[in-house]
């Protein structure tokens, strides 16, 4: 079975972290986030994965060229124009020669659930489309699916105001397609979430919702990216090779990338540091994300801060929570 990974976006919601790096290459516990999707696809029995790459996605194409990755065959397809999800699926099916049933995954999610029951239900119910659904306490930031008592999806509500959602089941960005659906995607650059899916429901086609209980997260914003990292880490640390740690520092619940250094008396808690980050003596980094080559000066305090590549935070600077520092930016 084939899978299409929709990785053509520009990662605008994740900036400044994606100003110099594709969103699928953003490190999750010191590994590119896309690696977790590859592993899930391999565990789930897929044979090929088509990377639907957009414009200016050359770094991802270079990182994962055509060829084998374990049991998975990777097929990168570079789009020449913006196609949105519908156009990307249509282009990937045609270019890669996908003939049978296939799956589609959003490239900015983390998933870890048993795919076999979803596929079995799809086949048993003779569904045209099956959508993986995840129950969340607050679904207001996502597309919400409404289902009947048999599991069929009867409607969609996009980002309902808090407290008004008709259900708590969100579109998890994992879909099973029957091949004939490709011909029903409207022409041009369209989103299937706004065109094909509501159309199928309105025409009372068999659109099945598969609720799963495994781990799921949307990595599309810095806050969500930090949250899933915290959930995966708990209180432990993930330390990459070449990291220099001072014996006098305090480190908990954090991921520290290659060649970073935490000098004497530093505090790093519940944070993500990419490669070659320097936290100088006595500085505090809490609930923050620091991209590669960020420098934090002596005694600086960062709490709830997101800093892009190469940002420079001067000695003694205290940044207010919620501060976003652009790549190459300076605070003195």
N, C-alpha and C positions, 0 to 999 in steps of 0.2 A: 504493500500500500504506500502511496505517495503522500507527502505533506508539503504544503506551501507555507513558508514563513514570510509574513509581511514585515519587511525590515526597510521599507523605502522612505520612511519619515525622516525629518531633519532634526528630531529631538528638541524642538523649541521649548517644550515644557520643562525640560531638564537643564536648560541653560542656567548658569554659565558652565556647567559640567561638560556639556556637549559642544562647546565652542571649538574644540580641537579633537574631538573623539566621537565616533559613531555611538549612538545610544546603546546598541547591542554589545559594544566593547567596554562599556562602563563596568568596572570591576565589582563583582558581588562576592564577598569573602575572598578577595584577591584573585578571582578568576573572571574572565569576560562573562557577562550575564547570559549570552547566547549559548555558552557551553552547557548550561543547565537544561536548556531546551533540547539541545542535541542529545544529551544523555536520556532525557525523558522520552524522546522520540525513539531512540534505540531500544530502551526498555519496553516500549509499547509495541514493538514489532514492525516499525516502519522500515522501508527499504531505501527510499530516496527522499531527500529534502531539497526543495527548490527555494533558493533565496531570492525573493522578489525585491531586488535592490533598486532604489531610486537614484536620482541624480546626486552628485557629490557624495556618493557612498563608496568611493574607491578604497578607503582604508579597510572597510569590512570585506570588500571583494578580495583585497590583497591578503587579509588575514585568513580567509577561508576560500581558497581557489577550488576549482572543480577537481573532484577526486574522492577517494574513500576516506572516511573518518570512522574507524572501527567498522561496524557492519553497515553504516550509513553511507550512501553515495550523495555527495553534495553537488548540486547543480546551481551555480550562480547565474542569474539573469539580470542584466542591467537595463533598466527602463530608460528610454530616451526623452521622455516627458512625464510630467506628473500624472499619475493614473488613478490615484485613490485606491481604496481596497477592491472595488469592483473591477476596475480596469486592470489592476495588478493581478488579480486572480485569473481573469480572462487571458491576459498575456502569458502568464506562467503556464497555464494549461496548454495553450497552443504551442509555445516555444519548447517546452519540455516534453511534449507529446504524451501528456497524461490522458489515459483512455478510460480508466475505471473510477470507482469511488475513491475519494481523496479527503484529506483533512486540511484545514487552514488554521494557522495560529497567528495571533498578533505577536510581533517580535519583542514587545516591551512588557511581557508578563513573565512571572515565575509560576510554574505549575508543577505539582507533584501529586497526581492521583492515578488510580487504576483506570486506564483507558478501555480495557476489555469490556467491562459492563456497559459503557456508553455505546461501543460499537455493536455489541450483541443486541441491545435494546433498539438501536437504529435499524438493524437488519430484521429483527422480529416484528417491529411495528411497520416495516416497509416505509420508513420515513424518507421524505425528500431532503430534509435538512435536520440535523440534530445539533443543538447548541448546549455546550456545557454551562451550567449555572452554579453560582456560588452564593450561599446565603451569608449576608453581612448584617451586622447590627444597624449600620447606617448606610443604605444603598444610594443616598442622594447624589453622590458624585459620579455615578455610573449609569449606564443604560440598564433599565429594570425590565424584566420579563414577567408577564402575567400568564399563569398556567391554569388549566382546568383540573378536575379531579383525576384525570387519566394521564397527566403529564404533558399534554399537548399545549403548546404556546398559543395563547389567544390574543395577545397584544403586547405592545412595548411602550414604555414611557422613558424618555431620555432625561436623565438628571432631574428627577422630581424634587421640589423644595423639601427640606427636612420635615419629616412627619407626615408627608402626603403620599408617599410611595404606596402603590397598590399591592406590592409584595416586597420581600427582602431578597429576592433572587436577582443577581446581576449577571449580565453577559460577561463570561470569563474569557472571551476571546479565543475559544477553541471550538471549531465547528466541523461537522462531518457533512460533506457534499455528495449528492448523487451527481454523476457526470452531466446529465441533461440540464442541470440548473445553470450551467455556464451560459447556455444560449438564452437564458431568461434575464441575465444581467443587462440592464440598459446600456446603450452605447455611451462612449465617452468616459470622462473621469468622474466616476460616481462611487459613492460609498454603499456597499451592500447592506450595511446596518440601517440606512435611511431609504433604500429603494427596494432591493430584492426581498429582504426579510419581511418588512411590513406587507409587501404585495403578496407574498406567499400566504401569510396569515389571513389577509383579507379575502383571498380566494379559497380559503379553507383547505389548503394543501396540508400535508402531514409534516408539521414542524414540531419536533420533539424537544422538550427541555430535559436534560439529564443533570439532576442535582448531585453534586459530589461533595465529599467531606474532607478531601485532602487539602494540602497547602496550596494557596493561590495568593498572588499579589500583583498589583499593577505597579510597574517601576517607572511610570511616566513622569513623575514629579520628584524633586529632591526630598520632599517630606515622605512620600511613599517609599522611595528608594531607601531612605534611612530607616524607616519603620520595619521593612522586611529584613534588612540587615540585622537590626536589633533582635527580631524574632528568631532568626537563624543562629545568631551568636549566643543569645542568653547572656550569661555572665562571663563566658569564656572569651578568650582573645584569639584572633587568627593572625599569626605573624609570618610574613613572607621572608624568604632568604635575604640575607644581607642587611637586615635591620639592626641598628645599634640602639640598645636600650640601656639607660643608666640604672644602676641598682637602687638609686634613691627615688626613682619616679614612681607614680601610681598609675596603673593601667588596668582597665576593666571594660568588658563588653565591647571591644573595638577590633577593627580590622586594620592592620598596618601594612602598607605595600612595600615592595622591594626597595632597598637602599635608603629607606627613611631613617631618621634618627631622632630619638627623644632624649634630650639632655637631662642633667641632674635636676631633681626636684620638680619635674613636670607632672601634670595631671592630665590624663587623657581618658575620658569616660564616654561610652556609648557613641563612639564616633567612627568615621571612615576616613582613613588617610590613604591616598593613592601612593604612587611611586615617588621616591626622592623628596619626601616632605621633611622639613626640619622644624622641630618644636624646641625652641631654645630654653635655657635654664629658667625654671620657675614659672613657665607659661602654663595656662590652663586651656584645654580644648574639650568642650563638653557638648554632646548632642549636635555635633557639627560634621560637615563633609568638606575635606580639603583635597582638591585635585592635585595632579602631579606637579612637583617643583614648587609648591607653596612654601613660603618661609614665614615662621611665626617668631617674632622677636622676644627677647628676655622679658619675662613678667607679663606678657600680654594675656588678655582674657578673652576667649571666644566661646560663646554659648549660643547654640542655635544659629550658627553661621554656616553659609555655603560660600566657598571660595574657589574660583576657577584657576586654571593652569597658571602657574608662575606668579600668583598674587603675593604681595609682600605686606606683612603686618608688622609694624614697627614695635620697638621695645616699649612696654608699659601701656600699649593701646588697649582699651576696653571697648569691644564692639557690642552694640545693642543686639539682643536676640532678634532674629529675623533678617540680619544684615546679609546681603548677597554681594560678594566682591567679584567683579568681572575679571576675566583672564587678564593677567598682567597688571591688575589694579594695585594701588598702594594706599595704605593707611598709616600715617606717621603721627 
